[in-house]
Amino acid sequence: MARMHSKKRGKSGSKRPAAKIVPEWAESGKEEVEQEIIRMGKSGTSSADIGRILRDKHGVPSVKSLLGKSLTEILKNGGVKIEYPEDLLNLIKKAVLMRKHLAKNTRDTHNRVKLLHVESKIRRLAKYYRGAKALPKNWAYDPEKASLLVK
């Protein structure tokens, strides 16, 4: 099955560990990992970067299998305020950069079409998050407001 807005097939990339158990070689303690997550979250590190740092530097294969809670749950319980979901914010940043590019390069039709695709993804994701109550019911994507949101 083809991906939504591309001609590519398949899903290459890293895979999560198949087993939901904590391996024996993982030596990090639960309290240490939780405190490290909260410390990095309060310093402004994104949840994807936190997971990557824990995996690479601290040898934690999966936060959820170690602690029994997702990384965002730990951040919320630790008092870190998450205003917008990270995946939505990343798409908004991408759309703002594409709009800035199109302001300079007005004849870039390929990028104009891809901007429509990215904004479509933003609207679909926003609809999901409004239903999940992660965004207010009246929240709507507006390109002018989005550039202020990213700054």
C-alpha positions in Angstrom: 0.0 0.0 0.0 1.4 3.4 -1.0 1.9 6.2 1.6 -0.5 9.1 1.5 1.3 11.9 -0.2 4.2 10.2 -1.9 5.0 7.7 -4.6 7.1 5.6 -2.2 6.2 2.2 -0.9 7.1 0.4 2.3 8.2 1.7 5.6 12.0 1.6 6.1 13.6 2.7 9.2 14.4 1.6 12.8 11.9 -0.7 14.5 10.9 -0.7 18.1 11.9 -3.7 20.3 9.5 -6.6 19.8 9.5 -7.7 23.4 7.7 -5.5 25.9 10.0 -6.6 28.8 13.0 -4.7 30.1 16.2 -6.4 29.0 18.7 -7.5 31.6 21.4 -5.3 30.2 19.4 -2.1 30.9 21.0 -0.9 34.1 19.1 2.4 34.6 16.9 2.7 37.6 13.3 3.8 37.3 13.6 6.8 39.6 16.8 8.0 37.9 15.2 7.8 34.4 12.0 9.6 35.5 14.0 12.4 37.1 16.2 12.7 34.0 13.1 12.9 31.8 11.5 15.7 33.9 14.8 17.6 34.0 15.3 17.5 30.2 11.6 18.4 29.7 11.8 21.4 31.9 14.9 22.6 30.1 12.9 22.6 26.8 14.1 19.4 25.2 11.5 17.8 22.9 10.1 14.4 23.8 11.6 12.8 20.6 15.0 14.2 21.6 14.5 13.0 25.2 13.8 9.4 24.0 16.8 9.5 21.7 19.2 10.8 24.4 17.9 8.1 26.8 18.4 5.4 24.2 21.9 6.5 23.1 23.5 7.8 26.3 21.7 6.0 29.1 20.9 2.7 27.5 17.1 2.8 27.9 15.6 0.8 25.0 12.0 1.8 25.7 10.7 4.3 28.3 7.3 2.7 28.3 8.5 -0.8 28.9 10.8 0.4 31.8 8.4 2.7 33.6 5.0 1.5 32.4 4.0 5.1 31.3 4.6 7.0 28.1 7.2 9.8 28.0 4.5 12.5 27.6 2.6 11.1 30.6 5.7 11.4 32.7 6.3 14.9 31.5 2.7 15.9 32.4 2.9 14.3 35.8 6.2 16.0 36.4 4.7 19.5 35.9 6.1 20.1 32.4 3.5 22.0 30.4 3.0 20.7 26.8 1.1 23.4 24.9 0.8 21.6 21.5 1.5 18.0 20.5 5.0 17.6 19.1 4.0 16.0 15.8 1.5 18.8 15.1 4.1 21.5 16.0 6.7 19.9 13.7 4.3 19.9 10.8 3.4 23.6 11.4 7.2 24.4 11.5 7.6 22.6 8.1 4.7 24.5 6.6 6.0 27.9 7.8 9.4 27.1 6.3 7.8 26.1 3.0 5.8 29.3 2.9 8.9 31.3 3.5 10.6 29.4 0.6 7.6 30.0 -1.7 7.7 33.8 -0.9 11.2 33.9 -2.5 10.7 31.2 -5.2 7.2 31.9 -6.6 7.6 29.5 -9.5 8.4 26.4 -7.4 5.2 24.5 -8.3 6.4 21.2 -6.7 6.9 22.9 -3.4 3.5 24.6 -3.7 1.8 21.2 -4.1 3.7 19.7 -1.2 2.7 22.7 1.0 -0.9 21.8 0.3 -0.2 18.2 1.4 1.5 19.3 4.6 -1.4 21.7 5.5 -3.8 18.9 4.8 -1.9 16.7 7.3 -2.0 19.5 9.8 -5.8 19.8 9.5 -6.4 16.1 9.8 -4.1 15.9 12.8 -5.8 18.9 14.4 -9.2 17.3 13.9 -7.9 14.2 15.8 -6.4 16.3 18.6 -9.6 18.4 19.0 -11.5 15.1 19.5 -8.9 13.8 21.9 -9.1 17.1 23.8 -5.4 17.9 23.4 -6.5 21.1 21.5 -9.4 23.5 22.2 -12.6 22.8 20.2 -12.4 26.0 18.3 -8.7 25.7 17.3 -8.1 26.0 13.6 -4.9 26.1 11.5 -4.2 29.6 10.2 -0.9 30.2 8.3 -0.4 33.7 9.6 -0.9 32.7 13.2 1.2 29.6 12.6 4.3 31.7 11.8 3.8 33.5 15.2 3.4 30.2 16.9 6.7 28.8 15.7 8.7 31.8 16.7 
